[in-house]
Amino acid sequence: MILITGATGTIGSEVTRLLAEAGVPARAMTRDPGKVAGPAVHGDFGDVRSLEAAVTEVSAALLLTPFGAEIAAHDRAFVDVAARAGVRKIVKISAIGAGESEDPEDVGGMHGAGERAVTGSGLEWTIVRPSMFATNALGWAETVKAGQPIPNMTGDGRQGIVDPRDIAAVAVAALTGSGHHGRIYEVTGPDLLSTPDQAGLIGRAIGRRVETVNVPIEQAAAQIPDPAYAKAAAKGWAFIAAEGNAVVTTAVQDVLGRPSRSFESWARDTKAAFGG
Ligand SMILES: NC(=O)c1ccc[n+]([C@@H]2O[C@H](COP(=O)([O-])OP(=O)(O)OC[C@H]3O[C@@H](n4cnc5c(N)ncnc54)[C@H](OP(=O)(O)O)[C@@H]3O)[C@@H](O)[C@H]2O)c1
């Protein structure tokens, strides 16, 4: 039995779908099992007892802790419960750059501490470190539909934007296959793209020009109510603007034996959300 945490989110829902399609017994963990059509269990990373119930008779788990200051604490709590319950394998969704930062206020540092809980657990482990998800662009959908320019905090800084379906497929390979123990997969798309590049590809998909407008990082961060999130976002934007995440890898090809999906194809598949 595979346990999928974060099962109602972007990656977890696709992992759930892929496992069901492959006929692999799996259980979705969520704070609200009523939201899930298939087998599901109540679980909250802040409630150890619920985690103990969720891991019963589980052999492998997808560990997806939601973004926030509690990533490492949630990872530690889950790993501790899983190890005691006899779970054999954990596949953690982390973030690209997690190996390079010790700063607890940025995403890499938050995930880095969580990774150490997983890699030091004595269990089989795989770390999946995705680049920026293509689906983050859905946050621009209303702006694009209104014919407004997309706010750009990252200048011409490029990233290997990745289709979440590829992240989920790599995670499923690690959960169900062998040869992934002790591996760290930095999962990216095939192209280095800036925000204006993404706007151009969304525009091509919907058949009209989509512009961007530069917004100073401090100004954009000031609009985020949660101070911890605002700080992490500001650090992330500065890092990207300085080309810190201008990275493309072959992880999808290496693990799945096929090329990664492009942002262009994601935008075509998703054009209805942008009014196309
Ligand atoms: N977006 C990016 O560009 C990007 C890039 C690299 C890495 N990441 C990492 O990817 C992860 C986010 O993945 P995602 O976008 O697939 O997630 P998501 O769509 O934001 O979904 C979050 C999931 O977490 C669950 N959840 C929230 N609070 C919980 C709690 N207290 N206990 C148990 N479950 C809880 C939610 O389930 P319920 O509400 O049903 O309980 C939901 O399934 C984060 O760790 C983030 O740092 C994101």
PDBQT file of the ligand as one rigid body, heavy atoms in Angstrom, charges set to zero:
ROOT
HETATM    1  N1  LIG A 301       4.925  25.585  -6.967  1.00  0.00    +0.000 N 
HETATM    2  C1  LIG A 301       6.195  25.479  -7.294  1.00  0.00    +0.000 C 
HETATM    3  O1  LIG A 301       6.666  26.110  -8.255  1.00  0.00    +0.000 OA
HETATM    4  C2  LIG A 301       7.104  24.579  -6.515  1.00  0.00    +0.000 A 
HETATM    5  C3  LIG A 301       8.424  24.400  -6.957  1.00  0.00    +0.000 A 
HETATM    6  C4  LIG A 301       9.263  23.523  -6.241  1.00  0.00    +0.000 A 
HETATM    7  C5  LIG A 301       8.789  22.871  -5.115  1.00  0.00    +0.000 A 
HETATM    8  N2  LIG A 301       7.487  23.088  -4.701  1.00  0.00    +0.000 N 
HETATM    9  C6  LIG A 301       7.032  22.386  -3.487  1.00  0.00    +0.000 C 
HETATM   10  O2  LIG A 301       5.906  21.567  -3.820  1.00  0.00    +0.000 OA
HETATM   11  C7  LIG A 301       5.063  21.461  -2.666  1.00  0.00    +0.000 C 
HETATM   12  C8  LIG A 301       3.655  21.889  -3.034  1.00  0.00    +0.000 C 
HETATM   13  O3  LIG A 301       3.146  20.934  -3.940  1.00  0.00    +0.000 OA
HETATM   14  P1  LIG A 301       1.709  21.144  -4.611  1.00  0.00    +0.000 P 
HETATM   15  O4  LIG A 301       1.719  22.455  -5.360  1.00  0.00    +0.000 OA
HETATM   16  O5  LIG A 301       1.378  19.910  -5.337  1.00  0.00    +0.000 OA
HETATM   17  O6  LIG A 301       0.784  21.313  -3.346  1.00  0.00    +0.000 OA
HETATM   18  P2  LIG A 301      -0.603  22.113  -3.279  1.00  0.00    +0.000 P 
HETATM   19  O7  LIG A 301      -1.311  22.009  -4.583  1.00  0.00    +0.000 OA
HETATM   20  O8  LIG A 301      -0.310  23.465  -2.710  1.00  0.00    +0.000 OA
HETATM   21  O9  LIG A 301      -1.405  21.251  -2.219  1.00  0.00    +0.000 OA
HETATM   22  C9  LIG A 301      -1.033  21.224  -0.871  1.00  0.00    +0.000 C 
HETATM   23  C10 LIG A 301      -1.447  19.882  -0.295  1.00  0.00    +0.000 C 
HETATM   24  O10 LIG A 301      -1.051  19.841   1.074  1.00  0.00    +0.000 OA
HETATM   25  C11 LIG A 301      -2.137  19.350   1.843  1.00  0.00    +0.000 C 
HETATM   26  N3  LIG A 301      -2.060  19.971   3.176  1.00  0.00    +0.000 N 
HETATM   27  C12 LIG A 301      -2.094  21.281   3.488  1.00  0.00    +0.000 A 
HETATM   28  N4  LIG A 301      -1.944  21.444   4.822  1.00  0.00    +0.000 NA
HETATM   29  C13 LIG A 301      -1.832  20.191   5.363  1.00  0.00    +0.000 A 
HETATM   30  C14 LIG A 301      -1.656  19.690   6.684  1.00  0.00    +0.000 A 
HETATM   31  N5  LIG A 301      -1.578  20.513   7.752  1.00  0.00    +0.000 N 
HETATM   32  N6  LIG A 301      -1.576  18.349   6.856  1.00  0.00    +0.000 NA
HETATM   33  C15 LIG A 301      -1.671  17.507   5.798  1.00  0.00    +0.000 A 
HETATM   34  N7  LIG A 301      -1.829  17.910   4.516  1.00  0.00    +0.000 NA
HETATM   35  C16 LIG A 301      -1.901  19.249   4.313  1.00  0.00    +0.000 A 
HETATM   36  C17 LIG A 301      -3.385  19.736   1.106  1.00  0.00    +0.000 C 
HETATM   37  O11 LIG A 301      -4.359  18.738   1.383  1.00  0.00    +0.000 OA
HETATM   38  P3  LIG A 301      -5.765  18.968   2.129  1.00  0.00    +0.000 P 
HETATM   39  O12 LIG A 301      -6.088  20.438   2.065  1.00  0.00    +0.000 OA
HETATM   40  O13 LIG A 301      -6.703  18.114   1.334  1.00  0.00    +0.000 OA
HETATM   41  O14 LIG A 301      -5.533  18.457   3.511  1.00  0.00    +0.000 OA
HETATM   42  C18 LIG A 301      -2.935  19.632  -0.349  1.00  0.00    +0.000 C 
HETATM   43  O15 LIG A 301      -3.155  18.326  -0.838  1.00  0.00    +0.000 OA
HETATM   44  C19 LIG A 301       5.665  22.365  -1.574  1.00  0.00    +0.000 C 
HETATM   45  O16 LIG A 301       6.451  21.605  -0.712  1.00  0.00    +0.000 OA
HETATM   46  C20 LIG A 301       6.507  23.326  -2.407  1.00  0.00    +0.000 C 
HETATM   47  O17 LIG A 301       7.562  23.910  -1.654  1.00  0.00    +0.000 OA
HETATM   48  C21 LIG A 301       6.645  23.907  -5.373  1.00  0.00    +0.000 A 
ENDROOT
TORSDOF 0
